[in-house]
């Protein structure tokens, strides 16, 4: 069996983090697997809680807890830097508010990798996500989702994951749900510290999946279920998140070398989202989407290659 490195990026969510680690510590049928857990912290975890977590993980057959306190905040930077700090072949990313819903989760995940050596990434499902036929139709018409569960929308959005709860078997995919995803570590060698991926890194999971897909197959195993204790809304300002949705998806389309139709689809999605939030009188979000639309349309914005030309490749050399 392969050994596993689990990465949890966190910021001041002690209750959620504790529940997540408890669910990891309760995993079964992994007696020949080393489990390395790395906590990448943008907040403050009390020393006594770290000792509690270390005690939990030590009860696994070969469990080890590592802790890294970051100086620069940001989820994307946490995910990127963590790669240089872990050692095992399979790297799993859980959100701090995720809870494994199956004591055989890790066993099932490793079995999925063993089915096909060309698989470089395996994702799972967050329980409770679903959509109606009308919701699916609206999602397709507004370019927020694809009619196929494993496909991104034309604008690069991941709304199709709402269909994953209906799946009965493993299926190929272009993307994962960021709260519940794993990769072979070498498949993430091309990650970079993108400067637009600050604060709330919208679509960070999409970037990782696209980079990994260059090395092999990505699949979703619907048996890998978590309970996602997600906050009702982002802790960042709605306007900031809305603008980040535009900026990050724009650069994602550039990374993919997408066609003109995809940028038109992105503008349509952003316009729809702006109108929807206007009807809800969420004017911070409206302002953010408006700024995002202007960013996409601005011919003088900084180009992707200008942003990335001087960036280091991979996570090597970071401390």
C-alpha positions, 0 to 999 in steps of 0.5 A: 500500500502507498503511504499518505500525506494529509494536508489541512489548511486552516485559519482559526476554526478550532472546533471544525479542525478538531472534528476533522482530525478526529475523523482521520484518527478513526480510520481503519484497515490501514495498518500497513500505511504510514499517515503523515498529517500536516496542519498549515496554519494561517491563524493561532492554534493553542499548544495544548490543542496541537498536543491533543491532535498529536496524541490522536494521530499517534494512535494510527498504526504509523501516524505523524503530525506536523505543524507549520505556522505561515507568515503570509496568509492565503489558501493557495499559498498554503496548498503550494508551500505544503507540497515541499513539507510532505514526503509521501506519494499520495497527497490528500487535501481536506478542508478544516471543516470536512469530516470523513463519513466513513472509517474506511475512507483511506482504504477505499481511496488507496484501492481506487489508486491501485485500480489504474496506475495512470490515475494521478488524482482521486476526488470524493463527494460532499454529502448533501449536495444536489440539484433539481432538473430545473436547477440543472437547466438553469446552471447549463443556460447560465454557463455555471455547470455542464450537463456532464458531471465530470465536465467544467462549464464553458466559463470554467465553473464547477457547478456540475459537482451538484450532480455527483451525489447521483453517481454510483461508480467511479467516473472520469473528471476534469475537476475536484471539490477542493474540500475533498481531493487527492493527488500523486505528489509528482502531478503537482510539480507545476504549481506556482505561487500565483499572485492573484490567488490571495485571500479567498482563492476562488477556483484554487482546486480547478488550477490544481486539477488542470495542472495534475491532469497533464500527468494522467487521469483524474477520477471521482469515487462517489464512495469517498464521502465527507460531511462538509460543515461549510459556513453559510457564507465566506468570511471574506467580504462578498464583493471581494469574493465576487471579484475574485471569481472573475479574476481567478476564472479569467486567469484559469481560462488563460492557463487552459488556453481556452477559446474566445467562446469561453471568455464570452461564457464567463462574462455571461455567468458574471453578468447573471450572478450580478443580476441575481445578487442585485435582486437579493439586494446584496450590493457588495456582491453586485459591486464585486461582480461589476468590477470583475466584468470590467477586469475581464474586459480591460485590455490593459490588465497585466497579462498571464505571462507577465505575472508568471514569468519570474515565478518559481516552479513547484514547491521545492526550496520553500521552508 
